[in-house]
């Protein structure tokens, strides 16, 4: 639990998404309400329920020699980490004792699939294709290439993985274990993911419409985001620029169903209440909710009910949006990418829209920011990540004075 003894600040961010290769393109895309959802070209998507995904262009590494076994999510995560460290203007010596925490899902499964397909065709591909299959490979790569020797952790709680990773890293700082941490998530598309969500009939053959009455499901995505976290004292000593403060978090487990959320959003509501209590904030202090907002029929209903249960009469007055219709559902990286969007909302004074949202389902009664971004300065943002198995994680970010 976040301790008041050591405030946790966010001083750097990096993002690699379907909106572009860096933080600037991500911020510009969110503000413009632009979607990066396109037809998947990594492999043949025909035969699946949806061919639309938030596919990411390969990042550049002009000054880094990558090991030959690095997978797509490894490269996404490393690029985001390098950019976050540069964005924070963090000195090399501050990284040595830092922590690294990354959330992910399938690891380098795409390379493993390529290996298996080659073997089935009677060929003998390079076995190094299998090295990146381990989900922890991205965490190890970041630590190794940045010379980080502190605690490291790889979290796999499906779609809440990177939100949990951020909370874990924040706890290390709050408890005085470390002064600096890199925390985030990385995910790459693969056949297993696309086929699995297609079999569940969770994907939409059209562009995703979160919270819309005509929503048909989600569009999958890939990418990465990494945050530089610092104790307040460490950040002040070096005069760091600050995006915001991690005020609190909440985590719960529904244990209701392997894939479906509790219909009333009970576990999600508990996670929100815990996060508010952890942050020491009343519900009416929240000025914006960055929703999980998958665009699936059941998830959007459950999340909406949870928001109403927690915020009561205040709920219709809180702007709520989902960025998944712009970058896709990035699974293990979603919590981190949406944390970056939340911090951009705090620090840049705009709220991202819910793209493709035209008409809310009857009874939802929330402000989903349809159409275009909204120029509003808020003081506190709640970011929700609700995963398969009811693995719920909620982060709260607040502005810092000055």
LOTORLO-789204 format. One record per residue (C-alpha): x negated, y negated, z negated; residue in one letter; residue number from 1. Coordinates in steps of 0.2 Angstrom, whole numbers, plus 5000, padded with zeros to 4 digits. Layout:
# LOTORLO-789204
X; Y; Z; A; NUM
...
***
This chain:
# LOTORLO-789204
5000; 5000; 5000; X; 1
4994; 4983; 5004; X; 2
4986; 4975; 4989; X; 3
4986; 4956; 4985; X; 4
4968; 4958; 4979; X; 5
4962; 4958; 4997; X; 6
4972; 4950; 5011; X; 7
4970; 4958; 5028; X; 8
4969; 4946; 5043; X; 9
4969; 4950; 5062; X; 10
4954; 4941; 5070; X; 11
4953; 4949; 5087; X; 12
4963; 4959; 5099; X; 13
4961; 4968; 5115; X; 14
4974; 4976; 5126; X; 15
4974; 4986; 5142; X; 16
4992; 4988; 5149; X; 17
5002; 4990; 5165; X; 18
5003; 4971; 5164; X; 19
4984; 4969; 5167; X; 20
4967; 4974; 5161; X; 21
4965; 4962; 5147; X; 22
4973; 4952; 5133; X; 23
4976; 4936; 5144; X; 24
4985; 4946; 5157; X; 25
4996; 4955; 5144; X; 26
5001; 4938; 5136; X; 27
5005; 4930; 5152; X; 28
5015; 4945; 5158; X; 29
5025; 4945; 5142; X; 30
5028; 4926; 5143; X; 31
5033; 4927; 5161; X; 32
5045; 4942; 5158; X; 33
5036; 4952; 5171; X; 34
5037; 4971; 5172; X; 35
5022; 4983; 5176; X; 36
5033; 4998; 5179; X; 37
5030; 5005; 5196; X; 38
5030; 5022; 5205; X; 39
5018; 5034; 5198; X; 40
5003; 5038; 5209; X; 41
4991; 5047; 5197; X; 42
4999; 5063; 5203; X; 43
5014; 5068; 5213; X; 44
5029; 5063; 5202; X; 45
5042; 5071; 5214; X; 46
5054; 5083; 5206; X; 47
5054; 5074; 5189; X; 48
5069; 5065; 5183; X; 49
5060; 5048; 5185; X; 50
5045; 5043; 5196; X; 51
5044; 5026; 5187; X; 52
5030; 5023; 5175; X; 53
5019; 5009; 5167; X; 54
5003; 5015; 5176; X; 55
4987; 5006; 5171; X; 56
4972; 5002; 5183; X; 57
4955; 5009; 5178; X; 58
4946; 4996; 5167; X; 59
4928; 4990; 5172; X; 60
4913; 4993; 5162; X; 61
4899; 4983; 5170; X; 62
4887; 4983; 5154; X; 63
4891; 5001; 5147; X; 64
4885; 5018; 5153; X; 65
4900; 5030; 5149; X; 66
4897; 5048; 5145; X; 67
4903; 5059; 5160; X; 68
4917; 5067; 5150; X; 69
4926; 5051; 5145; X; 70
4945; 5053; 5149; X; 71
4957; 5039; 5155; X; 72
4963; 5036; 5137; X; 73
4945; 5036; 5131; X; 74
4941; 5022; 5144; X; 75
4957; 5012; 5140; X; 76
4953; 5013; 5121; X; 77
4935; 5008; 5123; X; 78
4939; 4993; 5134; X; 79
4952; 4987; 5122; X; 80
4940; 4989; 5107; X; 81
4925; 4980; 5116; X; 82
4937; 4966; 5121; X; 83
4944; 4965; 5103; X; 84
4926; 4963; 5096; X; 85
4922; 4950; 5109; X; 86
4938; 4941; 5105; X; 87
4934; 4941; 5087; X; 88
4916; 4935; 5090; X; 89
4911; 4949; 5078; X; 90
4892; 4950; 5075; X; 91
4885; 4968; 5077; X; 92
4879; 4969; 5059; X; 93
4898; 4968; 5054; X; 94
4902; 4983; 5063; X; 95
4890; 4995; 5055; X; 96
4900; 4999; 5040; X; 97
4917; 4996; 5048; X; 98
4931; 5008; 5049; X; 99
4939; 5015; 5065; X; 100
4957; 5021; 5066; X; 101
4965; 5026; 5082; X; 102
4982; 5033; 5086; X; 103
4985; 5044; 5101; X; 104
4995; 5058; 5108; X; 105
4989; 5070; 5122; X; 106
4971; 5064; 5123; X; 107
4962; 5069; 5140; X; 108
4976; 5081; 5145; X; 109
4976; 5074; 5163; X; 110
4958; 5080; 5165; X; 111
4962; 5097; 5157; X; 112
4976; 5099; 5169; X; 113
4964; 5095; 5184; X; 114
4952; 5109; 5177; X; 115
4966; 5122; 5176; X; 116
4973; 5118; 5194; X; 117
4955; 5120; 5200; X; 118
4953; 5136; 5192; X; 119
4970; 5142; 5198; X; 120
4964; 5138; 5216; X; 121
4949; 5149; 5213; X; 122
4936; 5136; 5211; X; 123
4924; 5132; 5196; X; 124
4926; 5114; 5191; X; 125
4914; 5106; 5179; X; 126
4918; 5111; 5161; X; 127
4914; 5094; 5155; X; 128
4932; 5090; 5161; X; 129
4938; 5098; 5145; X; 130
4928; 5088; 5132; X; 131
4939; 5073; 5132; X; 132
4954; 5085; 5129; X; 133
4952; 5082; 5110; X; 134
4963; 5067; 5104; X; 135
4949; 5061; 5092; X; 136
4937; 5059; 5107; X; 137
4943; 5040; 5109; X; 138
4939; 5037; 5091; X; 139
4922; 5045; 5092; X; 140
4918; 5036; 5108; X; 141
4922; 5019; 5101; X; 142
4912; 5022; 5085; X; 143
4897; 5029; 5094; X; 144
4895; 5016; 5107; X; 145
4898; 5002; 5095; X; 146
4887; 5009; 5082; X; 147
4900; 5010; 5068; X; 148
4896; 5022; 5054; X; 149
4910; 5018; 5042; X; 150
4926; 5029; 5039; X; 151
4935; 5035; 5055; X; 152
4952; 5043; 5057; X; 153
4963; 5048; 5072; X; 154
4982; 5048; 5069; X; 155
4994; 5059; 5078; X; 156
5012; 5055; 5073; X; 157
5019; 5054; 5091; X; 158
5026; 5036; 5095; X; 159
5021; 5029; 5078; X; 160
5003; 5035; 5079; X; 161
4994; 5018; 5081; X; 162
5006; 5009; 5069; X; 163
5001; 5021; 5056; X; 164
4982; 5019; 5061; X; 165
4984; 5000; 5058; X; 166
4992; 5003; 5041; X; 167
4978; 5015; 5036; X; 168
4964; 5004; 5041; X; 169
4973; 4989; 5032; X; 170
4974; 4999; 5017; X; 171
4955; 5002; 5017; X; 172
4952; 4984; 5018; X; 173
4965; 4980; 5005; X; 174
4958; 4992; 4993; X; 175
4940; 4985; 4995; X; 176
4933; 5001; 5004; X; 177
4928; 4991; 5019; X; 178
4928; 4973; 5025; X; 179
4930; 4976; 5043; X; 180
4940; 4989; 5053; X; 181
4945; 4992; 5071; X; 182
4962; 4999; 5073; X; 183
4974; 5003; 5087; X; 184
4979; 5017; 5099; X; 185
4976; 5024; 5117; X; 186
4987; 5035; 5128; X; 187
4985; 5041; 5146; X; 188
4999; 5048; 5157; X; 189
4998; 5067; 5162; X; 190
5009; 5080; 5169; X; 191
5013; 5087; 5152; X; 192
5020; 5071; 5146; X; 193
5030; 5067; 5162; X; 194
5037; 5084; 5163; X; 195
5041; 5086; 5144; X; 196
5051; 5069; 5144; X; 197
5060; 5074; 5160; X; 198
5065; 5091; 5153; X; 199
5072; 5081; 5138; X; 200
5082; 5070; 5150; X; 201
5074; 5055; 5141; X; 202
5067; 5046; 5156; X; 203
5077; 5034; 5167; X; 204
5077; 5036; 5186; X; 205
5079; 5017; 5186; X; 206
5070; 5003; 5177; X; 207
5072; 5004; 5158; X; 208
5086; 4994; 5150; X; 209
5083; 4993; 5131; X; 210
5099; 4990; 5121; X; 211
5109; 4988; 5137; X; 212
5126; 4996; 5139; X; 213
5120; 5004; 5156; X; 214
5104; 5011; 5149; X; 215
5099; 5028; 5156; X; 216
5082; 5031; 5147; X; 217
5064; 5026; 5145; X; 218
5050; 5023; 5158; X; 219
5034; 5031; 5152; X; 220
5018; 5021; 5151; X; 221
5000; 5021; 5146; X; 222
4986; 5010; 5140; X; 223
4978; 5004; 5124; X; 224
4977; 4990; 5111; X; 225
4964; 4987; 5097; X; 226
4965; 4975; 5083; X; 227
4950; 4968; 5073; X; 228
4955; 4968; 5055; X; 229
4945; 4958; 5041; X; 230
4947; 4954; 5023; X; 231
4951; 4936; 5021; X; 232
4934; 4933; 5012; X; 233
4924; 4941; 5026; X; 234
4934; 4931; 5039; X; 235
4932; 4915; 5030; X; 236
4913; 4917; 5027; X; 237
4910; 4918; 5046; X; 238
4924; 4905; 5050; X; 239
4934; 4917; 5061; X; 240
4949; 4912; 5071; X; 241
4965; 4921; 5064; X; 242
4980; 4928; 5074; X; 243
4990; 4932; 5058; X; 244
4990; 4942; 5042; X; 245
4996; 4960; 5039; X; 246
5008; 4957; 5025; X; 247
5015; 4974; 5023; X; 248
5020; 4991; 5030; X; 249
5033; 5005; 5027; X; 250
5032; 5023; 5033; X; 251
5046; 5036; 5031; X; 252
5050; 5053; 5038; X; 253
5068; 5058; 5043; X; 254
5065; 5077; 5044; X; 255
5082; 5076; 5053; X; 256
5078; 5084; 5070; X; 257
5062; 5087; 5081; X; 258
5066; 5074; 5094; X; 259
5083; 5065; 5089; X; 260
5083; 5051; 5077; X; 261
5095; 5051; 5062; X; 262
5111; 5044; 5070; X; 263
5113; 5030; 5057; X; 264
5095; 5026; 5058; X; 265
5093; 5030; 5039; X; 266
5074; 5034; 5040; X; 267
5071; 5018; 5051; X; 268
5081; 5007; 5038; X; 269
5071; 5014; 5024; X; 270
5054; 5011; 5032; X; 271
5060; 4993; 5035; X; 272
5065; 4990; 5017; X; 273
5049; 4997; 5011; X; 274
5039; 4986; 5023; X; 275
5049; 4971; 5016; X; 276
5046; 4976; 4998; X; 277
5027; 4979; 5002; X; 278
5026; 4962; 5010; X; 279
5036; 4953; 4996; X; 280
5048; 4946; 5008; X; 281
5067; 4945; 5008; X; 282
5076; 4950; 5024; X; 283
5079; 4932; 5029; X; 284
5061; 4928; 5030; X; 285
5059; 4938; 5046; X; 286
5060; 4927; 5061; X; 287
5058; 4940; 5075; X; 288
5059; 4959; 5077; X; 289
5048; 4968; 5090; X; 290
5059; 4983; 5091; X; 291
5055; 5001; 5096; X; 292
5069; 4999; 5109; X; 293
5066; 5014; 5120; X; 294
5081; 5012; 5131; X; 295
5088; 5029; 5127; X; 296
5106; 5031; 5122; X; 297
5103; 5038; 5104; X; 298
5087; 5029; 5099; X; 299
5094; 5012; 5103; X; 300
5110; 5015; 5093; X; 301
5101; 5022; 5078; X; 302
5089; 5007; 5078; X; 303
5103; 4994; 5080; X; 304
5112; 5002; 5065; X; 305
5096; 5002; 5055; X; 306
5094; 4983; 5058; X; 307
5111; 4979; 5053; X; 308
5110; 4990; 5037; X; 309
5094; 4981; 5032; X; 310
5097; 4963; 5037; X; 311
5116; 4963; 5035; X; 312
5124; 4946; 5039; X; 313
5107; 4939; 5044; X; 314
5105; 4952; 5058; X; 315
5114; 4943; 5072; X; 316
5103; 4928; 5069; X; 317
5086; 4937; 5071; X; 318
5079; 4937; 5089; X; 319
5076; 4956; 5094; X; 320
5067; 4962; 5109; X; 321
5058; 4977; 5117; X; 322
5043; 4976; 5128; X; 323
5045; 4994; 5134; X; 324
5054; 4988; 5150; X; 325
5038; 4978; 5154; X; 326
5024; 4991; 5150; X; 327
5033; 5007; 5148; X; 328
5034; 5018; 5132; X; 329
5016; 5021; 5129; X; 330
5019; 5034; 5115; X; 331
5003; 5035; 5104; X; 332
4998; 5018; 5109; X; 333
5015; 5009; 5108; X; 334
5013; 5004; 5090; X; 335
4996; 4995; 5093; X; 336
5002; 4987; 5110; X; 337
5018; 4980; 5101; X; 338
5008; 4974; 5086; X; 339
4997; 4964; 5098; X; 340
5014; 4957; 5106; X; 341
5020; 4953; 5089; X; 342
5004; 4943; 5084; X; 343
5005; 4934; 5101; X; 344
5022; 4929; 5096; X; 345
5016; 4922; 5080; X; 346
5001; 4913; 5086; X; 347
5007; 4907; 5103; X; 348
5024; 4902; 5098; X; 349
5035; 4912; 5111; X; 350
5046; 4928; 5109; X; 351
5045; 4941; 5123; X; 352
5061; 4945; 5132; X; 353
5070; 4961; 5134; X; 354
5068; 4963; 5153; X; 355
5082; 4971; 5163; X; 356
5094; 4969; 5148; X; 357
5110; 4962; 5155; X; 358
5125; 4967; 5143; X; 359
5123; 4974; 5126; X; 360
5133; 4989; 5121; X; 361
5149; 4985; 5112; X; 362
5146; 4983; 5093; X; 363
5127; 4980; 5094; X; 364
5130; 4962; 5090; X; 365
5111; 4957; 5090; X; 366
5101; 4943; 5099; X; 367
5091; 4954; 5112; X; 368
5082; 4939; 5120; X; 369
5089; 4943; 5138; X; 370
5082; 4935; 5154; X; 371
5066; 4926; 5149; X; 372
5054; 4922; 5134; X; 373
5059; 4910; 5121; X; 374
5049; 4896; 5115; X; 375
5051; 4898; 5096; X; 376
5038; 4897; 5081; X; 377
5042; 4910; 5068; X; 378
5033; 4913; 5052; X; 379
5035; 4932; 5050; X; 380
5037; 4946; 5063; X; 381
5043; 4964; 5060; X; 382
5037; 4977; 5072; X; 383
5045; 4995; 5072; X; 384
5039; 5011; 5079; X; 385
5050; 5026; 5077; X; 386
5044; 5043; 5083; X; 387
5049; 5061; 5086; X; 388
5052; 5071; 5070; X; 389
5058; 5054; 5062; X; 390
5040; 5048; 5059; X; 391
5044; 5030; 5056; X; 392
5032; 5016; 5054; X; 393
5035; 4997; 5052; X; 394
5022; 4983; 5051; X; 395
5025; 4965; 5046; X; 396
5014; 4951; 5051; X; 397
5014; 4933; 5045; X; 398
5006; 4917; 5050; X; 399
4992; 4910; 5040; X; 400
4992; 4892; 5033; X; 401
4982; 4880; 5044; X; 402
***
